[in-house]
Amino acid sequence: MSAASANAGLTSNRATVPFPIARRTGVVRRCAAELETLHGEPALHYWRAECRRLAQELLALGCDEAEMRLQVLDFQDEVQAELRRRHLAHASREGAGRA
């Protein structure tokens, strides 16, 4: 038996563990930037569509429903944290400009 076929047997019984979406800094920052410019229904529509897209990606990678939900919730928390960081940085810049 070759090493490749031995490894194939080992990996075929394991679930795929994707890189956590909450740690995808580029996606988190892109979503936060987009949400800063949107308000009301357009923001809600964008946010729901983005979370659904990420959920579908995770399911396609082999995550079960529970893991997918946890990862999407973690992602939502990271986007909210990024929005807070952006708000604080903006407020700090405005405050420094007045001093």
N, CA and C atoms as an extended XYZ file, in Angstrom:
297
Properties=species:S:1:pos:R:3:atomname:S:1:resname:S:1:resid:I:1 pbc="F F F"
N         0.848       -1.170        0.000 N   MET     1
C         0.000        0.000        0.000 CA  MET     1
C         0.896        1.236        0.000 C   MET     1
N         0.558        2.206       -0.844 N   SER     2
C         1.353        3.424       -0.922 CA  SER     2
C         1.010        4.337        0.249 C   SER     2
N         1.913        5.300        0.502 N   ALA     3
C         1.676        6.270        1.569 CA  ALA     3
C         0.438        7.100        1.271 C   ALA     3
N         0.220        7.424        0.000 N   ALA     4
C        -0.940        8.228       -0.383 CA  ALA     4
C        -2.239        7.504       -0.074 C   ALA     4
N        -2.301        6.215       -0.411 N   SER     5
C        -3.545        5.486       -0.141 CA  SER     5
C        -3.731        5.249        1.355 C   SER     5
N        -2.644        5.096        2.095 N   ALA     6
C        -2.757        4.962        3.546 CA  ALA     6
C        -3.285        6.258        4.154 C   ALA     6
N        -2.778        7.393        3.688 N   ASN     7
C        -3.253        8.685        4.181 CA  ASN     7
C        -4.688        8.942        3.775 C   ASN     7
N        -5.063        8.512        2.595 N   ALA     8
C        -6.436        8.706        2.129 CA  ALA     8
C        -7.408        7.992        3.051 C   ALA     8
N        -7.042        6.809        3.506 N   GLY     9
C        -7.891        6.079        4.433 CA  GLY     9
C        -8.009        6.780        5.771 C   GLY     9
N        -6.942        7.402        6.211 N   LEU    10
C        -6.962        8.104        7.487 CA  LEU    10
C        -7.810        9.368        7.430 C   LEU    10
N        -7.695       10.095        6.342 N   THR    11
C        -8.395       11.374        6.258 CA  THR    11
C        -9.844       11.232        5.839 C   THR    11
N       -10.232       10.147        5.220 N   SER    12
C       -11.601       10.035        4.741 CA  SER    12
C       -12.597        9.874        5.883 C   SER    12
N       -12.142        9.449        7.067 N   ASN    13
C       -13.038        9.274        8.197 CA  ASN    13
C       -13.138       10.516        9.065 C   ASN    13
N       -12.400       11.523        8.761 N   ARG    14
C       -12.389       12.736        9.573 CA  ARG    14
C       -13.188       13.844        8.900 C   ARG    14
N       -13.826       14.660        9.725 N   ALA    15
C       -14.554       15.811        9.196 CA  ALA    15
C       -13.560       16.901        8.820 C   ALA    15
N       -13.897       17.644        7.807 N   THR    16
C       -13.081       18.775        7.400 CA  THR    16
C       -13.242       19.883        8.430 C   THR    16
N       -12.134       20.465        8.836 N   VAL    17
C       -12.174       21.579        9.778 CA  VAL    17
C       -11.666       22.811        9.037 C   VAL    17
N       -12.581       23.667        8.581 N   PRO    18
C       -12.154       24.863        7.842 CA  PRO    18
C       -11.534       25.889        8.773 C   PRO    18
N       -10.747       26.774        8.191 N   PHE    19
C       -10.184       27.886        8.945 CA  PHE    19
C       -11.344       28.701        9.487 C   PHE    19
N       -11.355       29.013       10.779 N   PRO    20
C       -12.510       29.736       11.357 CA  PRO    20
C       -12.790       31.052       10.634 C   PRO    20
N       -14.038       31.261       10.266 N   ILE    21
C       -14.367       32.469        9.512 CA  ILE    21
C       -14.199       33.729       10.351 C   ILE    21
N       -14.287       33.605       11.671 N   ALA    22
C       -14.086       34.774       12.528 CA  ALA    22
C       -12.641       35.251       12.483 C   ALA    22
N       -11.728       34.405       12.046 N   ARG    23
C       -10.310       34.768       11.960 CA  ARG    23
C        -9.907       35.202       10.548 C   ARG    23
N       -10.863       35.252        9.660 N   ARG    24
C       -10.595       35.741        8.303 CA  ARG    24
C       -10.662       37.263        8.345 C   ARG    24
N        -9.559       37.855        8.723 N   THR    25
C        -9.493       39.298        8.986 CA  THR    25
C        -9.965       40.121        7.792 C   THR    25
N        -9.587       39.724        6.602 N   GLY    26
C        -9.992       40.480        5.418 CA  GLY    26
C       -11.494       40.505        5.235 C   GLY    26
N       -12.144       39.375        5.478 N   VAL    27
C       -13.603       39.302        5.334 CA  VAL    27
C       -14.268       40.123        6.432 C   VAL    27
N       -13.751       40.017        7.661 N   VAL    28
C       -14.301       40.787        8.782 CA  VAL    28
C       -14.207       42.282        8.482 C   VAL    28
N       -13.039       42.731        8.036 N   ARG    29
C       -12.847       44.165        7.756 CA  ARG    29
C       -13.688       44.632        6.576 C   ARG    29
N       -13.809       43.794        5.553 N   ARG    30
C       -14.626       44.153        4.393 CA  ARG    30
C       -16.083       44.325        4.801 C   ARG    30
N       -16.590       43.403        5.597 N   CYS    31
C       -17.985       43.492        6.041 CA  CYS    31
C       -18.204       44.725        6.918 C   CYS    31
N       -17.268       44.980        7.831 N   ALA    32
C       -17.399       46.151        8.701 CA  ALA    32
C       -17.392       47.436        7.873 C   ALA    32
N       -16.503       47.515        6.907 N   ALA    33
C       -16.440       48.711        6.050 CA  ALA    33
C       -17.742       48.894        5.280 C   ALA    33
N       -18.279       47.808        4.772 N   GLU    34
C       -19.540       47.884        4.028 CA  GLU    34
C       -20.677       48.313        4.950 C   GLU    34
N       -20.720       47.747        6.142 N   LEU    35
C       -21.790       48.092        7.083 CA  LEU    35
C       -21.705       49.529        7.573 C   LEU    35
N       -20.499       50.104        7.566 N   GLU    36
C       -20.365       51.518        7.944 CA  GLU    36
C       -21.060       52.433        6.948 C   GLU    36
N       -21.149       51.998        5.710 N   THR    37
C       -21.734       52.856        4.677 CA  THR    37
C       -23.219       52.592        4.456 C   THR    37
N       -23.727       51.479        4.988 N   LEU    38
C       -25.125       51.114        4.794 CA  LEU    38
C       -25.924       51.362        6.062 C   LEU    38
N       -27.217       51.652        5.885 N   HIS    39
C       -28.095       51.876        7.029 CA  HIS    39
C       -29.465       51.304        6.714 C   HIS    39
N       -30.193       50.935        7.747 N   GLY    40
C       -31.561       50.464        7.575 CA  GLY    40
C       -31.648       49.156        6.815 C   GLY    40
N       -32.650       49.066        5.948 N   GLU    41
C       -32.902       47.839        5.186 CA  GLU    41
C       -31.701       47.387        4.349 C   GLU    41
N       -31.021       48.312        3.640 N   PRO    42
C       -29.866       47.852        2.857 CA  PRO    42
C       -28.790       47.183        3.727 C   PRO    42
N       -28.562       47.708        4.931 N   ALA    43
C       -27.577       47.110        5.832 CA  ALA    43
C       -28.040       45.733        6.287 C   ALA    43
N       -29.305       45.629        6.645 N   LEU    44
C       -29.855       44.345        7.086 CA  LEU    44
C       -29.797       43.311        5.965 C   LEU    44
N       -30.166       43.723        4.758 N   HIS    45
C       -30.137       42.819        3.607 CA  HIS    45
C       -28.697       42.336        3.338 C   HIS    45
N       -27.752       43.259        3.334 N   TYR    46
C       -26.344       42.901        3.108 CA  TYR    46
C       -25.857       41.929        4.177 C   TYR    46
N       -26.139       42.240        5.441 N   TRP    47
C       -25.647       41.439        6.555 CA  TRP    47
C       -26.205       40.024        6.503 C   TRP    47
N       -27.495       39.903        6.268 N   ARG    48
C       -28.112       38.575        6.180 CA  ARG    48
C       -27.543       37.784        5.009 C   ARG    48
N       -27.383       38.434        3.880 N   ALA    49
C       -26.849       37.747        2.697 CA  ALA    49
C       -25.419       37.280        2.938 C   ALA    49
N       -24.620       38.112        3.582 N   GLU    50
C       -23.224       37.753        3.858 CA  GLU    50
C       -23.147       36.574        4.827 C   GLU    50
N       -23.954       36.598        5.870 N   CYS    51
C       -23.955       35.494        6.837 CA  CYS    51
C       -24.460       34.203        6.197 C   CYS    51
N       -25.465       34.307        5.344 N   ARG    52
C       -25.954       33.118        4.631 CA  ARG    52
C       -24.883       32.551        3.705 C   ARG    52
N       -24.162       33.445        3.017 N   ARG    53
C       -23.102       32.995        2.113 CA  ARG    53
C       -22.020       32.244        2.886 C   ARG    53
N       -21.620       32.794        4.028 N   LEU    54
C       -20.606       32.127        4.841 CA  LEU    54
C       -21.117       30.800        5.396 C   LEU    54
N       -22.378       30.759        5.805 N   ALA    55
C       -22.960       29.510        6.301 CA  ALA    55
C       -22.952       28.445        5.217 C   ALA    55
N       -23.343       28.821        4.001 N   GLN    56
C       -23.345       27.865        2.895 CA  GLN    56
C       -21.931       27.372        2.577 C   GLN    56
N       -20.959       28.273        2.652 N   GLU    57
C       -19.566       27.890        2.420 CA  GLU    57
C       -19.124       26.854        3.445 C   GLU    57
N       -19.450       27.089        4.703 N   LEU    58
C       -19.069       26.149        5.757 CA  LEU    58
C       -19.744       24.795        5.585 C   LEU    58
N       -21.018       24.803        5.252 N   LEU    59
C       -21.727       23.546        5.021 CA  LEU    59
C       -21.124       22.786        3.841 C   LEU    59
N       -20.762       23.515        2.797 N   ALA    60
C       -20.155       22.880        1.623 CA  ALA    60
C       -18.786       22.279        1.956 C   ALA    60
N       -18.101       22.864        2.946 N   LEU    61
C       -16.799       22.341        3.362 CA  LEU    61
C       -16.930       21.147        4.305 C   LEU    61
N       -18.153       20.829        4.697 N   GLY    62
C       -18.365       19.653        5.534 CA  GLY    62
C       -18.690       19.922        6.986 C   GLY    62
N       -18.857       21.173        7.371 N   CYS    63
C       -19.251       21.477        8.755 CA  CYS    63
C       -20.672       20.981        8.993 C   CYS    63
N       -20.929       20.520       10.188 N   ASP    64
C       -22.311       20.190       10.513 CA  ASP    64
C       -23.036       21.484       10.902 C   ASP    64
N       -24.344       21.396       11.063 N   GLU    65
C       -25.169       22.589       11.338 CA  GLU    65
C       -24.726       23.311       12.615 C   GLU    65
N       -24.450       22.555       13.669 N   ALA    66
C       -24.079       23.169       14.943 CA  ALA    66
C       -22.763       23.929       14.821 C   ALA    66
N       -21.768       23.330       14.188 N   GLU    67
C       -20.471       23.991       14.009 CA  GLU    67
C       -20.621       25.226       13.124 C   GLU    67
N       -21.412       25.106       12.063 N   MET    68
C       -21.642       26.245       11.173 CA  MET    68
C       -22.247       27.405       11.942 C   MET    68
N       -23.253       27.134       12.755 N   ARG    69
C       -23.900       28.206       13.536 CA  ARG    69
C       -22.919       28.880       14.485 C   ARG    69
N       -22.115       28.074       15.172 N   LEU    70
C       -21.129       28.639       16.092 CA  LEU    70
C       -20.130       29.533       15.357 C   LEU    70
N       -19.682       29.072       14.184 N   GLN    71
C       -18.718       29.877       13.435 CA  GLN    71
C       -19.342       31.175       12.925 C   GLN    71
N       -20.573       31.129       12.485 N   VAL    72
C       -21.235       32.349       12.009 CA  VAL    72
C       -21.445       33.316       13.176 C   VAL    72
N       -21.817       32.806       14.337 N   LEU    73
C       -21.979       33.676       15.509 CA  LEU    73
C       -20.640       34.306       15.907 C   LEU    73
N       -19.568       33.523       15.873 N   ASP    74
C       -18.235       34.073       16.164 CA  ASP    74
C       -17.864       35.153       15.149 C   ASP    74
N       -18.182       34.904       13.893 N   PHE    75
C       -17.915       35.879       12.841 CA  PHE    75
C       -18.685       37.175       13.105 C   PHE    75
N       -19.951       37.052       13.464 N   GLN    76
C       -20.763       38.230       13.758 CA  GLN    76
C       -20.160       39.032       14.908 C   GLN    76
N       -19.692       38.333       15.937 N   ASP    77
C       -19.045       39.016       17.064 CA  ASP    77
C       -17.800       39.774       16.611 C   ASP    77
N       -17.001       39.159       15.741 N   GLU    78
C       -15.769       39.808       15.266 CA  GLU    78
C       -16.077       41.033       14.416 C   GLU    78
N       -17.123       40.968       13.602 N   VAL    79
C       -17.502       42.135       12.798 CA  VAL    79
C       -17.963       43.259       13.718 C   VAL    79
N       -18.747       42.939       14.744 N   GLN    80
C       -19.184       43.961       15.698 CA  GLN    80
C       -17.984       44.578       16.416 C   GLN    80
N       -17.011       43.755       16.791 N   ALA    81
C       -15.802       44.274       17.444 CA  ALA    81
C       -15.034       45.187       16.495 C   ALA    81
N       -14.962       44.819       15.226 N   GLU    82
C       -14.276       45.655       14.234 CA  GLU    82
C       -15.011       46.981       14.049 C   GLU    82
N       -16.332       46.948       14.037 N   LEU    83
C       -17.106       48.184       13.936 CA  LEU    83
C       -16.838       49.086       15.141 C   LEU    83
N       -16.749       48.505       16.343 N   ARG    84
C       -16.425       49.297       17.537 CA  ARG    84
C       -15.029       49.900       17.427 C   ARG    84
N       -14.042       49.101       16.982 N   ARG    85
C       -12.675       49.615       16.828 CA  ARG    85
C       -12.649       50.775       15.846 C   ARG    85
N       -13.360       50.635       14.743 N   ARG    86
C       -13.406       51.697       13.742 CA  ARG    86
C       -14.052       52.961       14.305 C   ARG    86
N       -15.122       52.770       15.056 N   HIS    87
C       -15.812       53.920       15.652 CA  HIS    87
C       -14.891       54.636       16.638 C   HIS    87
N       -14.217       53.879       17.504 N   LEU    88
C       -13.305       54.486       18.473 CA  LEU    88
C       -12.142       55.191       17.791 C   LEU    88
N       -11.599       54.595       16.743 N   ALA    89
C       -10.495       55.229       16.013 CA  ALA    89
C       -10.960       56.525       15.365 C   ALA    89
N       -12.151       56.511       14.800 N   HIS    90
C       -12.709       57.711       14.159 CA  HIS    90
C       -12.936       58.803       15.208 C   HIS    90
N       -13.504       58.426       16.348 N   ALA    91
C       -13.763       59.397       17.429 CA  ALA    91
C       -12.443       59.965       17.954 C   ALA    91
N       -11.429       59.129       18.046 N   SER    92
C       -10.123       59.565       18.534 CA  SER    92
C        -9.486       60.567       17.567 C   SER    92
N        -9.605       60.280       16.269 N   ARG    93
C        -9.074       61.206       15.257 CA  ARG    93
C        -9.795       62.538       15.309 C   ARG    93
N       -11.120       62.496       15.467 N   GLU    94
C       -11.889       63.743       15.550 CA  GLU    94
C       -11.510       64.525       16.797 C   GLU    94
N       -11.327       63.837       17.918 N   GLY    95
C       -10.935       64.494       19.156 CA  GLY    95
C        -9.560       65.110       19.070 C   GLY    95
N        -8.636       64.447       18.402 N   ALA    96
C        -7.272       64.974       18.242 CA  ALA    96
C        -7.290       66.191       17.342 C   ALA    96
N        -8.184       66.256       16.395 N   GLY    97
C        -8.272       67.388       15.491 CA  GLY    97
C        -8.798       68.641       16.159 C   GLY    97
N        -9.533       68.479       17.249 N   ARG    98
C       -10.109       69.619       17.967 CA  ARG    98
C        -9.159       70.176       19.011 C   ARG    98
N        -8.183       69.376       19.393 N   ALA    99
C        -7.276       69.818       20.484 CA  ALA    99
C        -6.311       70.862       20.036 C   ALA    99
